Amino acid sequence: MRIIHCADIHLGSKMEARLPKEKSDERKEEVRLSFHRMVRYAKENDVKVILLSGDVFDSDRPLKKDKEFFYTVVKNNSDIDFLYLRGNHDSRESYTESDIANLKMFTREWTHYLYGNIEICGIEMEEGNASSLYSQLNLMKERVNIVMMHGQTDTAEGKDKIHLAKLSGKNIDYLALGHLHSYAEGAIDERGRYAYSGCLEGRGFDECGEKGFVLLEVSDTVKSAFIPHARRMIEEVSVDVGGADSAYQAYQKVKSAIKCSADNLIRVNLTGEVSFYDDTLAKEVEKLLGGDFYFVSVKDRTNRKIDMEKLSGDLSLKGEFLRTVLKSEQYTEEQKQKIIRAGLRALLYGEVE
């Protein structure tokens, strides 16, 4: 039997990469279509069950457009069972129009579904059951047991915390988790393993890398494989543009260094030491890269070679700051250099690392 494990679809989510409205709307649509493509993959590969381990929606009150899309996909694929365990984002979401035979829900108590010798159970976590749920989980050793939960693995129990050690010895073969947005897996005990499927599509630069779902081949045991699935990947790269004497030269160094797909969203961190002052460096490089990728964000993390003599005579706030630091007897020369670099960055870009 084939089963898909996915989570954290976040239908209706705001796009966190500060995209222009047109691209933000397009990415929201791509998130919906990514779910649709996964279901199509399921049909084409004889998948019988799709596990939704939390956060199908981005909020407890999803837009009508997102609700109708999700439930229409479920109803129109009646040969697949959708097991929907709500997460911290959609904990109070419910479907109230009518019952859908192939949509199986969970509650704040362990809920079990049986497919021959395969038992799938799950529980929606809250403060009231965060401690008691471990002792209440009883699984038959003779069955293949798949458990669904949503939260962060931990060495303690609590709301949104999964005490992994307390699941050891519970006859779990596969623990299908949601909450982390990147694929990760590990051992529960000698018998079972856990996995986070990650999200189907990255939404911001804190969600870089491959995104997709997990395909399970279940017989007497559970074999799992991560399936990359995202329409676009989000990537972050650092490029040393040291030695560049203009924004265009910095762009040329970036262009020759990065190998990302033109379909992707990319953040470029400019690093290294440059000899020119240009508070529009990031914006200029961003403009030059704009046509090469779906979306580009450039951050200036370079250090400037400082002409102390020239700048200390500058009749400006930067010059006054430099003179004040250089006159100070409180700091070593090395400390002064660090203070000057940090101060100039704050004056130029309004940020300090």
C-alpha beads as a LAMMPS data file, in Angstrom:
LAMMPS data file: protein, C-alpha beads

353 atoms
352 bonds

1 atom types
1 bond types

-500.0 500.0 xlo xhi
-500.0 500.0 ylo yhi
-500.0 500.0 zlo zhi

Masses

1 110.0

Atoms # bond

1 1 1 0.000 0.000 0.000
2 1 1 1.261 3.451 -0.898
3 1 1 0.697 6.427 1.369
4 1 1 1.756 10.080 1.054
5 1 1 2.811 12.014 4.148
6 1 1 2.652 15.801 3.781
7 1 1 2.130 18.779 6.083
8 1 1 2.326 22.565 6.434
9 1 1 0.704 23.457 3.132
10 1 1 -0.454 26.794 4.599
11 1 1 -3.147 27.598 2.046
12 1 1 -3.855 31.326 2.162
13 1 1 -0.489 32.218 3.624
14 1 1 0.985 35.650 3.124
15 1 1 4.159 35.370 1.133
16 1 1 6.996 36.220 3.510
17 1 1 9.620 37.153 0.911
18 1 1 8.215 40.693 0.465
19 1 1 7.174 39.972 -3.070
20 1 1 5.456 42.556 -5.262
21 1 1 1.666 42.060 -5.169
22 1 1 1.531 40.439 -8.606
23 1 1 4.139 37.846 -7.703
24 1 1 2.681 37.366 -4.212
25 1 1 -0.704 36.505 -5.737
26 1 1 1.006 34.203 -8.218
27 1 1 2.876 32.388 -5.446
28 1 1 -0.360 31.926 -3.453
29 1 1 -1.853 30.285 -6.523
30 1 1 1.258 28.129 -6.940
31 1 1 0.852 26.883 -3.350
32 1 1 -2.696 25.787 -4.189
33 1 1 -1.569 24.172 -7.432
34 1 1 1.269 22.394 -5.649
35 1 1 -1.291 20.601 -3.501
36 1 1 -3.291 19.751 -6.613
37 1 1 -0.183 18.371 -8.339
38 1 1 0.607 16.210 -5.312
39 1 1 -2.884 14.702 -5.437
40 1 1 -2.442 14.079 -9.161
41 1 1 0.855 12.343 -8.372
42 1 1 -1.033 10.213 -5.844
43 1 1 -3.576 9.109 -8.435
44 1 1 -0.916 8.337 -11.028
45 1 1 1.102 6.274 -8.514
46 1 1 -1.717 4.276 -6.914
47 1 1 -1.544 6.086 -3.568
48 1 1 -4.508 5.123 -1.378
49 1 1 -4.090 7.500 1.580
50 1 1 -2.749 11.035 2.009
51 1 1 -1.698 11.994 5.534
52 1 1 -2.088 15.732 6.239
53 1 1 -0.086 16.281 9.425
54 1 1 -1.300 19.761 10.278
55 1 1 -1.506 23.315 8.979
56 1 1 -3.344 22.665 5.732
57 1 1 -4.546 26.242 6.153
58 1 1 -2.539 29.212 7.390
59 1 1 -5.225 30.326 9.834
60 1 1 -8.306 29.163 11.708
61 1 1 -10.400 31.334 9.413
62 1 1 -9.181 30.593 5.908
63 1 1 -10.472 32.492 2.927
64 1 1 -13.525 30.978 1.244
65 1 1 -11.445 30.597 -1.923
66 1 1 -8.874 28.397 -0.128
67 1 1 -11.470 26.330 1.742
68 1 1 -13.466 25.635 -1.398
69 1 1 -10.333 24.705 -3.307
70 1 1 -9.121 22.222 -0.682
71 1 1 -12.451 20.513 -0.060
72 1 1 -13.281 20.377 -3.777
73 1 1 -9.996 18.566 -4.440
74 1 1 -10.785 16.097 -1.634
75 1 1 -14.355 15.432 -2.839
76 1 1 -13.271 15.026 -6.461
77 1 1 -10.716 12.351 -5.544
78 1 1 -12.978 9.935 -3.706
79 1 1 -10.672 6.967 -4.383
80 1 1 -8.092 8.499 -1.993
81 1 1 -8.606 8.872 1.751
82 1 1 -7.404 12.207 3.167
83 1 1 -6.513 11.960 6.868
84 1 1 -6.492 15.547 8.132
85 1 1 -4.932 16.297 11.522
86 1 1 -5.152 19.981 12.330
87 1 1 -2.051 21.863 13.488
88 1 1 -1.358 25.006 15.477
89 1 1 -2.312 27.288 12.572
90 1 1 -5.634 25.632 11.717
91 1 1 -6.525 24.098 15.104
92 1 1 -10.136 25.308 15.036
93 1 1 -10.744 24.878 11.319
94 1 1 -13.685 22.587 10.559
95 1 1 -15.777 21.701 7.546
96 1 1 -19.412 22.347 8.325
97 1 1 -21.377 22.098 5.044
98 1 1 -21.659 18.319 4.808
99 1 1 -19.822 15.101 5.551
100 1 1 -17.162 14.014 3.066
101 1 1 -16.755 10.234 3.082
102 1 1 -13.043 10.224 2.156
103 1 1 -12.040 12.993 4.602
104 1 1 -11.020 11.488 7.944
105 1 1 -10.539 13.854 10.872
106 1 1 -8.854 13.615 14.271
107 1 1 -9.715 14.938 17.720
108 1 1 -8.038 15.733 21.059
109 1 1 -8.153 12.000 21.787
110 1 1 -6.358 9.245 19.888
111 1 1 -8.353 8.455 16.735
112 1 1 -7.659 5.243 14.804
113 1 1 -8.220 4.215 11.174
114 1 1 -7.597 0.672 9.984
115 1 1 -6.515 -0.412 6.469
116 1 1 -6.087 -4.167 6.653
117 1 1 -3.084 -4.745 8.888
118 1 1 -2.102 -1.069 8.753
119 1 1 -3.311 1.136 11.593
120 1 1 -3.109 4.910 11.292
121 1 1 -3.807 6.964 14.389
122 1 1 -3.356 10.555 15.406
123 1 1 -4.115 13.139 18.048
124 1 1 -4.471 16.925 17.967
125 1 1 -2.375 18.349 20.775
126 1 1 -3.448 20.973 23.320
127 1 1 -2.526 21.944 26.852
128 1 1 -5.115 19.544 28.258
129 1 1 -3.713 16.374 26.643
130 1 1 -0.020 17.258 26.256
131 1 1 1.016 15.094 29.212
132 1 1 -1.569 12.308 29.189
133 1 1 -1.473 11.423 25.489
134 1 1 1.639 9.205 25.793
135 1 1 0.170 6.798 28.344
136 1 1 -3.069 6.633 26.365
137 1 1 -1.421 5.426 23.156
138 1 1 -1.858 1.664 22.792
139 1 1 -0.835 -0.017 19.531
140 1 1 -0.808 -3.696 18.661
141 1 1 2.650 -5.134 18.084
142 1 1 1.396 -7.332 15.217
143 1 1 0.178 -4.397 13.132
144 1 1 2.070 -1.854 11.039
145 1 1 1.489 1.326 13.013
146 1 1 1.619 4.847 11.617
147 1 1 1.111 7.755 14.027
148 1 1 0.339 11.368 13.089
149 1 1 1.225 14.367 15.278
150 1 1 2.001 18.066 14.843
151 1 1 4.694 19.731 16.919
152 1 1 8.399 20.040 17.657
153 1 1 10.308 16.979 18.869
154 1 1 11.648 17.675 22.329
155 1 1 12.957 16.155 25.519
156 1 1 9.976 17.611 27.388
157 1 1 6.219 17.487 26.983
158 1 1 3.893 20.419 26.394
159 1 1 1.650 22.072 23.841
160 1 1 3.304 21.765 20.418
161 1 1 6.096 19.688 22.014
162 1 1 6.506 15.992 21.213
163 1 1 8.432 14.094 23.878
164 1 1 10.129 11.636 21.549
165 1 1 11.502 9.392 24.299
166 1 1 7.978 8.778 25.602
167 1 1 7.002 7.312 22.219
168 1 1 9.799 4.746 22.388
169 1 1 8.551 1.189 22.855
170 1 1 5.037 2.082 21.651
171 1 1 5.199 -0.179 18.555
172 1 1 5.341 2.796 16.175
173 1 1 6.708 2.005 12.729
174 1 1 6.442 5.523 11.277
175 1 1 5.680 8.831 13.000
176 1 1 4.318 11.315 10.430
177 1 1 5.042 14.789 11.795
178 1 1 4.178 18.310 10.820
179 1 1 5.405 21.704 12.084
180 1 1 8.958 21.962 10.733
181 1 1 9.058 23.270 7.177
182 1 1 12.056 21.257 5.966
183 1 1 12.399 17.498 5.565
184 1 1 14.015 15.793 8.560
185 1 1 13.981 12.255 9.911
186 1 1 15.410 10.129 12.684
187 1 1 14.941 7.120 14.938
188 1 1 12.316 6.681 17.659
189 1 1 13.628 3.303 18.812
190 1 1 14.876 0.079 17.232
191 1 1 11.553 -0.438 15.482
192 1 1 10.330 2.952 14.327
193 1 1 11.380 6.214 12.722
194 1 1 9.917 9.689 12.605
195 1 1 9.921 12.207 9.760
196 1 1 8.910 15.775 9.042
197 1 1 7.751 16.031 5.455
198 1 1 8.375 19.782 5.379
199 1 1 6.128 22.103 3.392
200 1 1 5.216 21.721 -0.286
201 1 1 6.390 25.231 -1.224
202 1 1 8.769 27.609 0.534
203 1 1 7.237 30.979 1.351
204 1 1 10.184 33.090 2.494
205 1 1 13.955 33.140 2.832
206 1 1 13.675 31.255 6.125
207 1 1 12.357 28.293 4.102
208 1 1 15.185 27.654 1.660
209 1 1 16.001 24.341 -0.009
210 1 1 14.093 21.412 -1.479
211 1 1 10.421 21.128 -0.496
212 1 1 8.053 18.248 -1.080
213 1 1 6.411 15.244 0.557
214 1 1 7.218 11.721 1.725
215 1 1 6.101 8.617 -0.164
216 1 1 5.582 5.549 2.014
217 1 1 5.661 1.968 0.714
218 1 1 3.891 -0.041 3.382
219 1 1 3.800 -3.846 3.565
220 1 1 5.119 -5.693 6.608
221 1 1 7.400 -2.695 7.120
222 1 1 7.439 0.972 6.151
223 1 1 9.867 2.265 3.534
224 1 1 9.961 6.001 2.997
225 1 1 11.414 8.339 0.365
226 1 1 11.385 12.129 0.197
227 1 1 9.928 13.382 -3.112
228 1 1 11.002 16.926 -4.157
229 1 1 7.895 18.646 -5.444
230 1 1 8.031 22.465 -5.229
231 1 1 7.245 24.616 -8.265
232 1 1 10.069 26.931 -7.231
233 1 1 12.932 26.660 -4.775
234 1 1 14.072 29.448 -2.473
235 1 1 17.843 29.793 -2.222
236 1 1 20.256 31.995 -0.298
237 1 1 23.861 32.413 -1.396
238 1 1 26.794 34.530 -0.252
239 1 1 29.138 35.921 -2.877
240 1 1 32.512 37.535 -2.161
241 1 1 32.670 40.678 -4.303
242 1 1 35.946 41.836 -2.744
243 1 1 38.020 43.960 -5.102
244 1 1 35.020 45.283 -7.048
245 1 1 35.275 49.022 -7.717
246 1 1 31.672 49.547 -8.865
247 1 1 28.196 48.075 -8.536
248 1 1 28.498 46.678 -12.054
249 1 1 31.712 44.839 -11.221
250 1 1 30.021 43.454 -8.108
251 1 1 27.130 42.278 -10.308
252 1 1 29.559 40.540 -12.690
253 1 1 31.139 38.652 -9.776
254 1 1 27.696 37.592 -8.531
255 1 1 26.530 36.561 -11.991
256 1 1 29.531 34.314 -12.547
257 1 1 29.336 32.775 -9.066
258 1 1 25.705 31.715 -8.699
259 1 1 24.242 28.697 -10.473
260 1 1 20.601 28.906 -9.351
261 1 1 17.686 28.132 -11.660
262 1 1 16.032 31.114 -13.302
263 1 1 12.670 29.869 -11.945
264 1 1 13.742 30.287 -8.325
265 1 1 13.612 32.967 -5.662
266 1 1 17.109 33.924 -4.561
267 1 1 18.685 36.056 -1.875
268 1 1 22.262 37.168 -2.479
269 1 1 24.444 38.333 0.397
270 1 1 27.303 40.476 -0.870
271 1 1 30.446 39.904 1.206
272 1 1 34.121 40.851 1.064
273 1 1 35.926 44.175 1.170
274 1 1 35.348 46.852 -1.447
275 1 1 37.076 50.180 -1.909
276 1 1 34.148 52.381 -2.910
277 1 1 31.305 53.970 -0.969
278 1 1 27.904 53.397 -2.490
279 1 1 24.848 53.149 -0.274
280 1 1 22.858 51.878 -3.275
281 1 1 25.149 48.890 -3.976
282 1 1 22.553 46.268 -3.028
283 1 1 19.786 48.008 -4.963
284 1 1 21.954 48.382 -8.070
285 1 1 23.031 44.733 -8.073
286 1 1 19.425 43.701 -7.395
287 1 1 18.245 45.678 -10.424
288 1 1 20.919 44.165 -12.660
289 1 1 19.960 40.633 -11.516
290 1 1 16.245 41.302 -11.738
291 1 1 15.716 39.769 -15.160
292 1 1 17.711 36.635 -14.397
293 1 1 15.483 35.074 -11.719
294 1 1 11.840 34.891 -10.688
295 1 1 12.616 37.108 -7.694
296 1 1 15.864 38.504 -6.303
297 1 1 16.719 40.085 -2.970
298 1 1 20.246 41.451 -2.417
299 1 1 21.754 42.329 0.953
300 1 1 24.971 44.310 1.299
301 1 1 27.175 42.593 3.880
302 1 1 30.453 43.975 2.512
303 1 1 33.098 45.855 4.432
304 1 1 34.465 49.100 3.051
305 1 1 38.149 49.872 2.786
306 1 1 38.260 53.043 4.799
307 1 1 40.444 55.968 3.761
308 1 1 40.781 57.342 7.287
309 1 1 42.599 60.505 6.256
310 1 1 40.057 61.431 3.608
311 1 1 36.971 60.534 5.600
312 1 1 38.173 62.160 8.822
313 1 1 38.209 65.489 6.978
314 1 1 34.686 64.984 5.617
315 1 1 32.225 67.665 6.830
316 1 1 29.411 65.215 7.380
317 1 1 27.872 63.022 10.063
318 1 1 30.130 60.163 8.883
319 1 1 33.202 62.353 9.238
320 1 1 32.197 63.566 12.695
321 1 1 31.557 59.985 13.808
322 1 1 34.957 58.877 12.501
323 1 1 36.797 61.737 14.232
324 1 1 35.048 61.005 17.548
325 1 1 36.026 57.323 17.475
326 1 1 39.630 57.982 16.425
327 1 1 40.132 60.501 19.250
328 1 1 38.833 58.110 21.879
329 1 1 41.401 56.634 24.278
330 1 1 38.883 54.060 25.496
331 1 1 39.425 51.538 22.662
332 1 1 42.317 49.692 21.018
333 1 1 43.046 50.304 17.333
334 1 1 41.408 46.996 16.444
335 1 1 38.288 47.900 18.397
336 1 1 38.150 51.302 16.729
337 1 1 38.201 49.651 13.292
338 1 1 35.273 47.418 14.255
339 1 1 33.305 50.330 15.722
340 1 1 33.935 52.453 12.634
341 1 1 32.804 49.673 10.269
342 1 1 29.653 49.013 12.308
343 1 1 28.898 52.718 12.634
344 1 1 29.349 53.428 8.942
345 1 1 27.069 50.506 8.102
346 1 1 24.432 51.896 10.452
347 1 1 24.753 55.374 8.913
348 1 1 24.663 54.065 5.361
349 1 1 22.078 51.284 5.639
350 1 1 20.353 51.681 8.988
351 1 1 21.431 48.229 10.144
352 1 1 24.100 46.734 12.397
353 1 1 25.072 43.082 12.568

Bonds

1 1 1 2
2 1 2 3
3 1 3 4
4 1 4 5
5 1 5 6
6 1 6 7
7 1 7 8
8 1 8 9
9 1 9 10
10 1 10 11
11 1 11 12
12 1 12 13
13 1 13 14
14 1 14 15
15 1 15 16
16 1 16 17
17 1 17 18
18 1 18 19
19 1 19 20
20 1 20 21
21 1 21 22
22 1 22 23
23 1 23 24
24 1 24 25
25 1 25 26
26 1 26 27
27 1 27 28
28 1 28 29
29 1 29 30
30 1 30 31
31 1 31 32
32 1 32 33
33 1 33 34
34 1 34 35
35 1 35 36
36 1 36 37
37 1 37 38
38 1 38 39
39 1 39 40
40 1 40 41
41 1 41 42
42 1 42 43
43 1 43 44
44 1 44 45
45 1 45 46
46 1 46 47
47 1 47 48
48 1 48 49
49 1 49 50
50 1 50 51
51 1 51 52
52 1 52 53
53 1 53 54
54 1 54 55
55 1 55 56
56 1 56 57
57 1 57 58
58 1 58 59
59 1 59 60
60 1 60 61
61 1 61 62
62 1 62 63
63 1 63 64
64 1 64 65
65 1 65 66
66 1 66 67
67 1 67 68
68 1 68 69
69 1 69 70
70 1 70 71
71 1 71 72
72 1 72 73
73 1 73 74
74 1 74 75
75 1 75 76
76 1 76 77
77 1 77 78
78 1 78 79
79 1 79 80
80 1 80 81
81 1 81 82
82 1 82 83
83 1 83 84
84 1 84 85
85 1 85 86
86 1 86 87
87 1 87 88
88 1 88 89
89 1 89 90
90 1 90 91
91 1 91 92
92 1 92 93
93 1 93 94
94 1 94 95
95 1 95 96
96 1 96 97
97 1 97 98
98 1 98 99
99 1 99 100
100 1 100 101
101 1 101 102
102 1 102 103
103 1 103 104
104 1 104 105
105 1 105 106
106 1 106 107
107 1 107 108
108 1 108 109
109 1 109 110
110 1 110 111
111 1 111 112
112 1 112 113
113 1 113 114
114 1 114 115
115 1 115 116
116 1 116 117
117 1 117 118
118 1 118 119
119 1 119 120
120 1 120 121
121 1 121 122
122 1 122 123
123 1 123 124
124 1 124 125
125 1 125 126
126 1 126 127
127 1 127 128
128 1 128 129
129 1 129 130
130 1 130 131
131 1 131 132
132 1 132 133
133 1 133 134
134 1 134 135
135 1 135 136
136 1 136 137
137 1 137 138
138 1 138 139
139 1 139 140
140 1 140 141
141 1 141 142
142 1 142 143
143 1 143 144
144 1 144 145
145 1 145 146
146 1 146 147
147 1 147 148
148 1 148 149
149 1 149 150
150 1 150 151
151 1 151 152
152 1 152 153
153 1 153 154
154 1 154 155
155 1 155 156
156 1 156 157
157 1 157 158
158 1 158 159
159 1 159 160
160 1 160 161
161 1 161 162
162 1 162 163
163 1 163 164
164 1 164 165
165 1 165 166
166 1 166 167
167 1 167 168
168 1 168 169
169 1 169 170
170 1 170 171
171 1 171 172
172 1 172 173
173 1 173 174
174 1 174 175
175 1 175 176
176 1 176 177
177 1 177 178
178 1 178 179
179 1 179 180
180 1 180 181
181 1 181 182
182 1 182 183
183 1 183 184
184 1 184 185
185 1 185 186
186 1 186 187
187 1 187 188
188 1 188 189
189 1 189 190
190 1 190 191
191 1 191 192
192 1 192 193
193 1 193 194
194 1 194 195
195 1 195 196
196 1 196 197
197 1 197 198
198 1 198 199
199 1 199 200
200 1 200 201
201 1 201 202
202 1 202 203
203 1 203 204
204 1 204 205
205 1 205 206
206 1 206 207
207 1 207 208
208 1 208 209
209 1 209 210
210 1 210 211
211 1 211 212
212 1 212 213
213 1 213 214
214 1 214 215
215 1 215 216
216 1 216 217
217 1 217 218
218 1 218 219
219 1 219 220
220 1 220 221
221 1 221 222
222 1 222 223
223 1 223 224
224 1 224 225
225 1 225 226
226 1 226 227
227 1 227 228
228 1 228 229
229 1 229 230
230 1 230 231
231 1 231 232
232 1 232 233
233 1 233 234
234 1 234 235
235 1 235 236
236 1 236 237
237 1 237 238
238 1 238 239
239 1 239 240
240 1 240 241
241 1 241 242
242 1 242 243
243 1 243 244
244 1 244 245
245 1 245 246
246 1 246 247
247 1 247 248
248 1 248 249
249 1 249 250
250 1 250 251
251 1 251 252
252 1 252 253
253 1 253 254
254 1 254 255
255 1 255 256
256 1 256 257
257 1 257 258
258 1 258 259
259 1 259 260
260 1 260 261
261 1 261 262
262 1 262 263
263 1 263 264
264 1 264 265
265 1 265 266
266 1 266 267
267 1 267 268
268 1 268 269
269 1 269 270
270 1 270 271
271 1 271 272
272 1 272 273
273 1 273 274
274 1 274 275
275 1 275 276
276 1 276 277
277 1 277 278
278 1 278 279
279 1 279 280
280 1 280 281
281 1 281 282
282 1 282 283
283 1 283 284
284 1 284 285
285 1 285 286
286 1 286 287
287 1 287 288
288 1 288 289
289 1 289 290
290 1 290 291
291 1 291 292
292 1 292 293
293 1 293 294
294 1 294 295
295 1 295 296
296 1 296 297
297 1 297 298
298 1 298 299
299 1 299 300
300 1 300 301
301 1 301 302
302 1 302 303
303 1 303 304
304 1 304 305
305 1 305 306
306 1 306 307
307 1 307 308
308 1 308 309
309 1 309 310
310 1 310 311
311 1 311 312
312 1 312 313
313 1 313 314
314 1 314 315
315 1 315 316
316 1 316 317
317 1 317 318
318 1 318 319
319 1 319 320
320 1 320 321
321 1 321 322
322 1 322 323
323 1 323 324
324 1 324 325
325 1 325 326
326 1 326 327
327 1 327 328
328 1 328 329
329 1 329 330
330 1 330 331
331 1 331 332
332 1 332 333
333 1 333 334
334 1 334 335
335 1 335 336
336 1 336 337
337 1 337 338
338 1 338 339
339 1 339 340
340 1 340 341
341 1 341 342
342 1 342 343
343 1 343 344
344 1 344 345
345 1 345 346
346 1 346 347
347 1 347 348
348 1 348 349
349 1 349 350
350 1 350 351
351 1 351 352
352 1 352 353
